[in-house]
């Protein structure tokens, strides 16, 4: 009984402290917030175009992010009806999508196409099937016909299957063994070490032969297909091609396919229009930014900086290459170029890679550097954490020091290093090009849309993925509900909203609502209210769909 009373007493004290802290934040906010009048920011005369997007699937990074980035740049993103795109393990309707592409491209200015959606019905579906050459011939013929008949630039991307084999009842016991086999085979092919051969042979002795044969056939078929894609790019069938590599390790069969694709690109002399890239979900964003840059004849100059001397050469989780190699690939794929002189750069890409060795002083120093650099340059912050913990991120220090989030031109820290670097580069390149080409009276709208995307990334990439997601999972475990959430989706969403809303409101009161997102000689513009809508698109905790609703105000200087 005594322990129960102590728990209740402690809980009440904590509740009072939290309540006082929150009310204190509100009091300080209302004392400090500027007096504004409501204003509606509209794109008006920003040059517009329309791009058709056939996404990799309907997860937010592949579809929602692309549409939101299009708003920054005045590009309307047209996507297929949701019922054609499938859902998670249900493939998209490939026949319906081909019909949709045939009639939807009239009047469009560009076509951005996921080959995996067109052929297989999405990323997950693309991991299982063997090659269907008739379907490939038909699909490639359709794309060639659309490009020629509609006179429309075509930006295509395709994915090398990830290292892990698809999980089902027949394969789930063998995923680890197959992964080790694939890694050791690639290492032996590269270096010829006997120890790698012996380990590979050990795995072959226990793996079902038919599973190994299917695995090797899948990558052989993918290699041949990548070669044909490069030949199509060389023939002019594609204006741009990105061959991405899904989740991997520094060695593995997918790495060999990527290296071969790079040789095809070099042999065909198409390095100006065909690229490889570690990543999958962000490729449509890269293609959108490349289209916008080409349309403006704009080549953003990127100065890359790292928070520590070791960050550039780190290999982050689920990545087959170092951070530095990944940055180089993304800069090329987005249609930008790296420069050494920060003074001549259009954008500073600041990359942070935190781990368990990262100290609070390291984080604080990086935050001060970000703040100083952002005073004179557009700065895109890639905020990575090896262990997906808030304490390893720069954002923790930026918020603690109340450094304005509006000073960032881009922010990303979700999932893999490839995903985050690609997202931040795409956002900052689109933003930079739009700022340079927009009349002064339209800049408040451009800055507003860009800041909305940055806010969404902070709330999703930092707050949800490095805090709320883990806490929601623990709550489910303690309640004995498990992680299969399809049947209890509304309950889980309620927990997520409860955890998000309180912390989101504190970020608004302490930071977002206090600092202008755009200023000119006469006026300053603020976010005066912020609401979010959250969903679980694939009924799993791994990702959320986050939609923002903001209101803006202006004040005289």
N, C-alpha and C positions, 0 to 999 in steps of 0.2 A: 504493500500500500504506500509505504514511504517513497519507494522508487517511482511509483506511478505519479505521486504528488509532485516529486521533483521534476519529472519529465514535463508534466503539465505546466508547472511554474516556469521552467526554463523556456518552454515553447511560447508562453505568453510574453516573457521578456523579449525573446527574439522577435516575435511578431510586433511588439511595441517599437523595438529599435528599427526594424525594417520600415514600419509605418512612419515613424518620425523622420527617418532618412529620406523617404520618398516625398513626404510633405515638405521637408526642408528644400529638396530639389525644386519642387513646384514653387515655393516661396521665392527662392533665389531666381528662378527663371522669370517669374512675373515681375520681379524688381528690375531685372537686367534686360528683358526682351525689348527690342526696339518697337516704336509705334509705327505700324504699317497700315496701309489701305489695301484692300483686296485687289488683285489684278489677275486677269486671265491671259496667259501667254499662249499665243497661237503661232504656228509656223509661217503663216502668210506667204511671203514671196520666196521662201527658201526653195531652191531648185529641187524638183521632185522627180522620181522615177519609180518604176515598178519592177520588182524582181520576183520571179517564180522560184519557190523553194520546195524541193522534194527532200525532206529531212531524213536523217539517219533513223530516227524514230520520234515519238512524240514526247519524250522527256524534255524538261525545261531547257537544258543547255542546247539541245539540238533544234528546238523550235521557238520557245518563248524568248530566249536570250537574243536570237537572231532578229525576231520581230522588234524587240525593244531597242536593239542597236540601230535598226533601220530608222527608227523615229528620230534618233540623234542626227542622222544624216539626210533626212527627208526622203528616204527610200521606203516605199510601201512593199511589205513582204507578203506575197500571196501564197497560201499553203493549201494543200488538199483538204477535203472534208475529213473530220476526225475519224469517221467510221472506216475510211480507207487505210488508215495508218496502223491499225492493229493496236495491241496493248501488251507490253511485256513479252510473254511467251506465245502470244497469239500473233502470227505474222500479219503484216499489212496485205491488202488486196492488190497484188502486183498487176493483175489484168485491169482492174478498175483504175489504178494509178496511171497506167499507160494511156488509157482512154482519157483520163482527166488531163494529162499532159498535152495530149493532142489538141484539145479544144481550149485549154486555159492560157496558152501562150500568145494568143492574139493581143497585140498592143503592149506586150511586156518588153522591157529593156534588157533583161538578163535572165539567164536560167542557171540556177545553182542546184546540182543534182547529186544525191547520194546514190551511187551505183548499187550499194548493198540493199537499200530500200527498193530500188527499181527491180533488182533481180530476185531478192529473197524475201523482202518484206520487213527489213530492219536489221539492226546489229545482232540481236540475240539469234534471230532466225538464220543469219548468215554463218553462224558458227557450226551448224550441223550439216547442211546439205553438201553433197558432192557436186561437181561441176556439171551444169546442163548447157552444153555448147549451143543447142538450138535456141534456148532462151536468151543466152548472151548475144547471139547473132541478131535476134529479133530486137532486143533492147538497144543495142548499139546502133542498129539500123534506124530505129525510131529517133534516137538522139541526133544522129547525123542528118536525118530528114528534117527535123525541127530546126536545127541550126541553119540549114541551107534554105528551106522554104520560108522561114520567118525572119531570116537575116538577123539572128539574135546571138550574142556572145554566150558561150556555154562554159560554165565552171563546174567541173566534176571532181568528186572525191570517192575513194574506195579504201577499204580497210583490210590490212593483213590480219588474219585471225589471231587472237590472243594466245599466250603460252598455255594456259590451262585449257584442257579439253572440256567440252560441254558436260554439265553434270546431269546425269539421269540414273535410273536404276542399274543400268548395265555398266556405267563408267565411274560412279562416285567412289568406288573402292580403289580406283586406279589413278585418280587425278595426281596424287603426289608422285607415284612411281613414273608416270608418263612425263611429268614436269622434269624430274631428275634425268630421265633418259634424254629428253630434248635438250636440256642444258649441257649435259656431258657430251652429247653427240656434236653439238656446235663447238664446244671447247676442244674436242679431239680433232675435228676438222680444221680448226684454226691453228692449233699448236702441236698436235701429234703426240701428246703426253700419254704414256702407258696407263697412268693412274686414272685418267679420264676414260680411256677405253675399257678398263676393267670395271669401273663403276657403271658405265653404259651397258656392258655385258651382264652385270648383275641385275639390272632392271629388266633387260630383255628376257632373262631366265624366268621371271615371275609374271611378266605382262602377257595377257592373252594375245597371240599372234595376230588375230584379226583386228584387234584394237590398234596395234602398232601399224599394221598395213593401212588401216583407214586414216590414221593420223598422218602418215607420210604421204598418202595419196592426196589428202586435203591440202597440204602445203605445196606439193608438186603442182596441183591444179591451180592454186593461187599464184604460184610463180609464173606459170604459163600465161595466166590471165593478166597479171601485172605487165608482162612483156607486151601483150596485145594492146593494153591500155596505152602504154608508152608509144607504140606504133601509131595508134589512133591520134594521139596528141601530135606526133611528128607529121602526120598527114593533114593536120588542121581541123580534125573532127572536134577537138576540144581547144578552147582558148587558154584554159588553165587546167592542170590536173594535180591533185595532191593524193599520194598514196600514204595513208596513215598506218601506224602500227599500234594496235590495241595493247592493253596492259601486258607488261613483260618483265624481263630481268636482263642483266648485262649480257647474258648468253642464252641462246635458245633457237629453235628452228625459225620462229618469226624474224629474228635478227638476220639470219642468212637470207631470207626472202627480201628483207629491206635492203641489204647490201647489194643483192643482185639487181633490184629495181634501180638503185643508184647507178649501177654500171650501165643498165639499159639507157637511162637518161643521158649519161655521159657519152655513150657510143652514138646515140641519135642526135647529139648536139641540141638538146631541148632544155637545157638547164634554166632558160629564161621563162619557161612555161610549164615545167613539170617538176614536182618537188616530193620529197619524202618528209615525214614528220612523225615524231613519237607522240601519239595521241589519236583520239577518234572523235569524241563528243564535241570538240571545239572547232572542227574543220570547216563547218559551214560558216562560222563567224569569221574565220580567216579568209574564206572565199568572198564573203560579203565585203570585207574591208579591202581586199585586193581589187574587187570590181569598182568600188567607190574611188580608190586611188587611181586606177587606170582611167576611169571616166573623167577625173579632174586633171589627169597628167601630173599627179602628185606622188613623189617618192619620199615618204617621211624619213628623216634622219634620226637614228636612235643611238643615244649614248647609254651603254649598259653599265650599271654599277651594282656592286654586291655589298651586303652588310658586313661580311667578314672575308678574310683572305681565303678561307677554305670553301666558301659556298659554291664558287664556280665549278669546282671539281667534285662536288658531292653527287652521288647517285641516289636520288630520292626513291621512296617506296613505289613499286610497280612501274619503275622506269628502266628502259634498257640502255640509257645513255646518261652522261653527266648533265648537270644543269646548264653548263656553258654550251654544250653541243645542242641541247634542246632549244636554248635561246637563239642560237645561230639559225637553226631550221625554221623557227617561227618567224623570225625577222624576214627571211627570204620568202616564206610562203605568204606573208601578208603584203608583200610588195614594197618593203621598206629596205633600208640599208643601214648598217652599223657605222658609226663614226667615233673617233677617239676624242675629239674636242667637244666638251660639254657646251661650250659657248656657241658652237655652230649647230647644235642638235635642235630638232623640233620637239623631241620627247626624251626624257630621262626614264629609262626602265630600271627601277630599283628592285633588286631581287634579294629577298631574305629567306634563309633556310635555317630554321630553329630546330634544335634537338635537346636531348636531356642534359647536354653540356652547356647549353646556352644560359648565361646568367642574367639576372635582372639588369645589371649594368650594361651588358651587351645590347639588350633590348632597348634600354633608355637611350644609349648612344645612337643606335640605328634610328630611333624615332626623332631625335634631334637633327640628325642628318637629313632625314626625309623632310622635316619641317623647313629646314634652311634651304634645301634645293628647290622645294615647291614654291618658294617666294618669287623665283625668277623664271622657272621653266614649267611646262606641263610635265607632271610626274606621275608615272604609272607604278603602283606598288604591287609586287607579287609577294605575298605573305605566306610562306610555306612552313609547315611543321611536320617533322618526321613522325611524331607520335600523335598528331592531330589534337594538340592541347593548346588552350588559349595562352598559357604562360610562355609558350615558345614563340609567340607571334609579336610583331611590331604593333599591331592594332591595339593590343592591351595597353601599351605605353602611350600611344596616341590619344586614346580615350582618357587614360589616367591623368595626362597632362593637359587635357582639353585642347589639343591641337586640332584646328578645324578640319573636319572630314572633307569639307568643300574645297580644300586646297589640293586634293588629289584629283588628277584627271582620269584615273582608273584605279580599280582595286580588284584583286582576285586572290583567292586562297583555297579554292574548292578542289577536292579529289586529288588528282595527280599533278605533278609539276608541269607536265605537258598541257593539261587542261587549263591550269591557272595562267601560265605564261601566254598561251594562245589567246585566252579571253582578255587579259589585260592589254596585250598588244593590239588586238582587234578594236577594243573600245577606244584606246588612246589614239590610234591611227585614224579612226572614223571621226573622233572628236576634233583632233588637230586639223584634219582636212576641212571639216565643216567650218570651224572657227576662221580659218584662213580665207575661205571663199564666201563668207556670209557678210551681208551688210550689217552695220552697227546696230540698227534697230531690231535685228532678228537674233542677236547674240543672247539676250536673256532666255529665250526659248531653248536655244541650243544648250546653254549651260544647265538649264533646269532639267532637260531630258537626260543629259549626261549625269547629273548629280543623282537623279532618281535611280539610274542603273547602279551607280556606286553605292548608294544607300542599300539597295536590294542585295548587292554582293556582300556588304558588311553584315547585314542581318542573316543572310543565308550562309555564306562561306565561313564567317567567323562565329557569329552567335549561335546559329543552329548547329552547324556541323562540328563545332568544337566545344559545345556546351549542352545545348538543349537535346540534341540527338542522343547522347550518352545517358543523360538523366531520364529521358523518356524510356529508354531501354531498361534502365534499372528499375523504374517504377513498374513496368510490365513484368519484369522478373519477380519482383517482390510480391506482386499481386498474383503470381502464378498464371499469368495470362499468355506467356510465350511471345515470340516475335512474329508469328504468322498473324497478321493484323487485318486481313481482308474482311473478316466477319465482325470486327470490332473497330472499324476505321473511324467512325464518328467519336467513339470514346477516346481513341488515341489522339485524334485531331484536337479534341478538347484539352487534353493534357499538354500538347505542344503549344496551343494558343495561350494557355495559362502561363507557361514558362516563358514564352516569347514576349508576350505583351508587356509584362512588368519591366523586363530589361530593355526592351525596345523603347518604352516610354522614357526610361532614364537616359538612354543615349540621345533621345530627342531633346529632353529638357536640359541636359548638360552640354550638348554639342550642336546637333543638327539645327535646332531652332534658334540658336544664339548667334550664328555666324552667317553672313550673306553668302549665297552661292554665286552671285555675280554683282559687280559694281562697275559703274562708269563715272563720268565726271559729275553727274547730277543725281544719280539714284543708286540705291542698293536694293537687292532682291533677296527675299528670305522664303524658306519653307515655314509656313505658319501652322500647319497641321499635317499629321502623318497617320495613316491607317494602313493596315496590311490584311490581306486575305491569304490564307494558307490552305494547301491541299496536299495530299499524298498521291501523286499521279499513278504510281505503280503499286500502291498499297504495301509499301515497305518503308522503313525508316531511313533508308540510304539517301534519299533525296526528297525535297519538298518543292512544291510550286508556290512561289511567293509573288503576289501581286500588290503593288503599292497604289495608294490613292493619296495624293498630296494637294494642299492648297497653298497658294503663294501670295505674298504681300510685297509691296514696295514702299520705300521711305526715301525722303529727300535727304541728301547729304548735308 
